[in-house]
């Protein structure tokens, strides 16, 4: 009885995950960022927020550079 023949790598790791922000089910490896690089890439090493929602959150909360320059009134 060989365990390698019975189990595949797909059975051990989740392939799909639901994003906590948008609620869509996406591929774990392609749709989510890896948060812990030293763990070897198991399912708990990926974030719970998809890449698109992360990009949207960062761009919305980034400080806007508004430059209003006026000539000094001497």
N, C-alpha and C positions, 0 to 999 in steps of 0.2 A: 504494500500500500504506500504509494508515493504521494505526498501532499502537494508537490509542485504540479502534478497533473490535475489534481482536483480543484485547486484554487488558482485564480488568475489575479494579477495585480489590480484589475478593475473591481474585484470583489472586496478587496481590503480597503480601498480608498473611495470616498464619495466622488462622483463625477459631476454631479449637479448640486447647486446650492441656490437658495432663494435669498435675494438681496433684502436687507432689512429696511432700506429706504424706499425703493421703488416696487418691491414685491415681485419682481420678475425672476424666473428661474433661469440661471445661466450656467455655462460650463465653469467648473471650479478653476481650472488651470488658465483658461483664456480670459475669463470674465472678472477675476478677482486678483488683487495684489497679494504677493507673498510678504507677510509681515515678519516672520522669523526665519532668517536665512540660515541659521546654524542648526536647524532641526531636521533638515533633510527633505522638506517638502511634503510632510504628511498633511492631512486635511485640516488639522487644527492650526496649521501655520498660515492659513489664508485668512484674509479679513472677511468680515460679514457685510461689507459695503462694496458694491461692484465698482469697477473702474470708472464707468461713466458718472455714477453718482459722486464718487470721490473727486473727480475732476470738476464737476459742477459745484460741489461744496467749497472746494479750495478757491475757485475763481470768483464765487460770490462773496466769500469772506475776506478776500485779499483787499488790502487797503488801496483805495483808488488814489492815483497821483493827480491831484488837481493843483495846477500851478496858476495862480492869479498874480501876475506881476504888474505893478504900477510904478510909474516914474515917480521918484521921491519929490515931494512938494517942499522945496527949500525956500 
